[in-house]
Amino acid sequence: SPPAKKSRQDESESDRIVLRVENPSKLDENGVWSETKIIGGFPWKLHACARETDVTRLFVSLHCSKSIDTNVWFADTSFKLVKDNSEIQMVEHRFDFLSDHVEIDPGDLGNQDKTIVIEAREITVKEDNSNRFRLRSSFDPFVSTKMSDGILVVEEKKIYVSKQLLSLHSPFFHTLFYGDFKESKESEIKLEDVKLDDFVLFLKMIYRTAEPLTACTVDALLKLADQFDVKILLDDIEIRLIQSTEFPLSLKLRLATQYNLITLKDVVMTKMSSTQDILDIKRSDDFDGIPEEIKVELFEKYARLCKCGR
C-alpha cells in the first residue's frame, strides 16, 4: 500500500525548530541551544542569550552547522522567526562557511519569570545543494593504518600517528621520534600531562580534519600548539580568531597576550572603539588572565575615548 500522506501538522513540524527559554531572568551570555534538526540537507539549531551590555533584551540566532562535515559550503535560506506565536521577522540569509549564523533581536525579555518560546518556522533552503560540497577527510587516531608508524599513549589510550607528519610541524616531536633518546627507540611513547580529548582535537587540526573552533576548544588547542611548538597551528588559529566574529574581544585579548599572538592583539586593540567595549572586557571572566601591562594600555585607551566622548 502507498505510504500515508503527511498531515499539515507533520509538514509544519518538519521545517521548524523550537527553543524553549526557561527562567529568562537567569539567561546569560552563554545562553541556551535548541536540539539540532536536519532541514533541506543541512543541520540547524537556535540559540538565545542575554548580554551584559543589555540584560533586558533577548538575542536570538539561527545557526547552520554544516562546517562539521565540510570546509566550504553555502545555503541560501529563508525562515520566519516567531516568539510566543507572534511573528517577529521574515528573514532571507545566505549561511556559509564564513558566516554560519544570523542574529535577530526579538525585543524585550518581557515577563522574565515566564517561559519564552522561540521558533524558526518555514525554514526553506532554496536549492538542495547539501550533497554538492566536498566532505572533510576523516581521521580516527584510535585506528592503526598504513599511514601510521608511531604510537603515542595518552591517558592509557593508544594514539596512532604519522611520525613524519608530526615531526614536519613540531620540533618537539621531531626530537621525540628521531632524537638520540631512550624514548625514540620505544614502540610506544607516553605523553604526560596531556588530556586525551584535547590531544585528539590537536591532531585533527594538524591532519586538517578538525571541526570549527569554539570557545570551548580554542584554549586547549592553543595550549598544545604552544607546548609542542607547532607554529603552523598557532598561525592558523590566530588567523581564525582574527576573522571570526563569534569570539568576544575579551577572550581574543586574553589568548593573544597569553600565547604571544601579536597580530591578534593589535587587531583587538584597534577594534575597541568605545568605552563600553573596554568596560565589557573589564567585567568579563577573561580579565583576570590579562597581563598588568595590557590592563594599563586598556586604561589609557579608556581615558582617550572618554576625552573624545566615545
N, C-alpha and C positions, 0 to 999 in steps of 0.2 A: 504494500500500500504506500502511496506517496506520503512524504513527511508532512506533519501538521504545519499549517501556516503560523507564523509568529503573530501574536496579538499585538495591538498597538502599544500596550504596556511593555511587552517584551522588547519591541523596537526602540521605545523611548529609553528603556533601561540600558540598551546595548551601546548607545552613543553618548552616555553621560557619566560623569564622575561626581560622587557626593562626598563632602567633607563636613563632619560634624565637629564644631568647635565647642567643647565643653568648658565651663568655667572661663569665659572670655577675660574676666578680670585678672586671671593668672597667666594670660598669654604673654610670652616674651619674644625676644628676637629670634630664638631658635624655632619657635612656632610648632605647628603640628602638620602632619602629612596625611593625605588620603592613601588608600591602597593603590597600587599600580594597576592600570587596566589597558589592555591592548585594543586599540580602535584604529581601523584603517591600516593595520600592519605596524603601527607604532605604539610604544608604551607611554602612557600618560599618567600624571598624578598632580593633585592640587596641593598647594602649600598656603598656610595662613599664619601670619605673625603680627605682633605689635612691634613698635620701635621705641627705643629710649628717647628719641627726639620728639615723639608724638604718641604717647600711650593711649590717647583717646580714640585713635583711628585703627582700622583693620586693614592690613595689606595682604592681598591675595595674589598668587601667581600660579599659572598653569605651566607645567614642565613636561618636556618630551625627553625621554631617557634613551634615545637611540644610540647615543655615544657609547653605551655599554657594549654594543655589537659592532660598531663600525666607526671609522675615524672621520669620514667625510660624507655628509648626508644633508637633506633638507626636506621639509614638509610644509607646503602651503596649506594653511588650515583656517577654518572659521569655526567659531563657537559662541555660545550665548552664556554669559555669566549671570547667575541667579543667586540672590541672597534672600533666604526665608520666603521662597516662592515669588519674589518680586524681581523682575528682570532689571539688571543694573546696566549692562552694556553688551552690544553685539560686537565681536572682535574678529578681525581678519589679520593674520600674522604669519610670517614665514619663520618657522623654527628651523634652526640648522646647527651645525657643529660649533659655530662661533657664538650663537645666541640660542640656547636651548629652552628659554622660558620667556614668558611675557607677564608683566606685573600690572595689576589693576587695583585701584583704590576704591573699594565699595562703600566708603564713607565711615561714619562714626560707629564705634562699637555698640552704642545704644545702651540697653539694659545689660550691664556686664555680668549679671547673675544668670541670665537666660542663655540656653544653648543656641548658637547661631549655626544655621545650615547653609553651607556654600555649595553651589552646583555649577559644573561646566556642562551645559546641555547642548545637544545637536552638534557634537564635535564631528567635523567633516574634513577629511583630508581630500583636497580637490583632485589629486591624481594618486592612484595606488602605486607608488613607486618604491615601496618599502623594501622590495627584493632586488632593486637595481644597484644597490650600493655594495662596494667591496667589504666583505666581512673581515673583521680583525683576525689576524692569525692567533691560534690558541697555543698556550704553553702550560703544561702541567709539570711543576717541579718535583712532584712525587712519583713520577713515572720515568724509568730509565729508557733512553732511546739511543739510536746510533750517534746522535749529536752530543750526548753527554759522556764525558770521560773523567768526571770528578764527582766526589760525594762529600757534601758538607752536612754536618749534623747540627741541627738547631732544635733546642728543647726536645731532645731524644728522637727527632724525626729526621729521616734521611732526605736530603735535597740533592737531586741530580742536576749537575750543571756542566756547562762547557768551560773548561779551564781557559782555553784560548780567548773566548769572548769576554769573560770577566777580567782576564789579565790585560786585554787590549784597552779596557776602560779604567782599570784600577791598579795603581802601583802596589797597593796593599795585597791584592790577590795575585799579582804577578810574583811578588816576593814569596807569598804563601805557597804557591804551587810550584814555582821554579827556582826558589832560592835555596841556599845551602843550609837548610834547617831540617830537623828531625821530622817536623810535620809534613814537609814536602814529599817525604818518602812513604807516608802512611796512605792506606787505601781510603780511609775516611778521616776527615778533619773536623773537629768540633769547634764551633764558634760560641764563645761565652758572651753573656750579657746582651743577647740579641733576641728579640721576640719573634716567634715563628711567623705570625700573621704579617708583621711589618716587613720581615725579610722577604716573604713571598711577593708582597707588593713591590718591593725594591727590585727584585729580579724581573718582575713583569715589566717594570719601567725600562730596564736595560734591554730586555728582549722585545720591546716595543709592542707588548700585548696588554698593557695596563688600561684600566678604565680611567675616566677623567678624574682629575684631582678634586678632593673635597677638603673642607676644613678639618675633617676627622683624620685624614691621611697625610696631608701635606707636611705636618710637623715631623712625623716619623720618617717620611721619605727623605726630607732634608737632613735629618739627623744621621741616617745611614749613608747618604751620599757624601756627607762631610766626613763621617767616621772612616769610610773606605776610600775617600779621595777620588770620587767619581765625578770629574769636572764636567763631563758632558751632561750628566744628570742634573747637577747644580745649575748649569746654564739653561737646560730645558725647563726646569721648574721655575726658575726666575722669569723666563720669558712668559710662561703661562700665567704667573701671578701678575705680571705687568699688564697682560692683555685682558685678564678676567675682571669682570665687574661683580662677581659673586662673593669675593672675599672682602671683609671690611678693611678699611685703611689701618685700623689698629693692629690687626693680625699681620698685614703685609709689613708694617713698620717693625713690629717685633721680630718677625722672621728675617727681615733684611738686615737688622742690626745683629741678630744672633748668629747668622751664618755668613755675614760679610757680603751680602748681595748689594753691591754699591749702586748699581743702576736702578734697582727696585727702590732703594731708599731715596734716591734723588727724585724718582717719579712720584713717590708717595708725598714727599715734602712739597713738591710742586702742585699736586692735586689738592692739597689743603688750602682752600681758597676763602674760608670763613672761620670766624672764631668758634662757630658751632662744630665744625669739623674737628678742631683741636679739643674742645670740651668732650666730644664723643670719645676721642681716644683716651682722654684722662679718666673717663668713667668706665672704660672697658676693662675686662679681665686681663687683657694683654699689657696694660700699662705698667704693671709691676715688673714685667720682663724686659722693659725697655731701659737701656743704659742711662745713667745720670746725665752724661754729656748730650745725649739726644733729647732728654727732657728739657735741658737748658735751651736747646735750639727751638723746641716747641714753645717754650715760654716766650722767647724773643720774637718768634713769629706771631704769637698771640698778641703781644704788645704792639707790633707793627700793624696788624689787622685792626686792632682797636682804634689806633690813630686814624686809620682810613675809613672808619665807620662800617667795617665789614664783620 
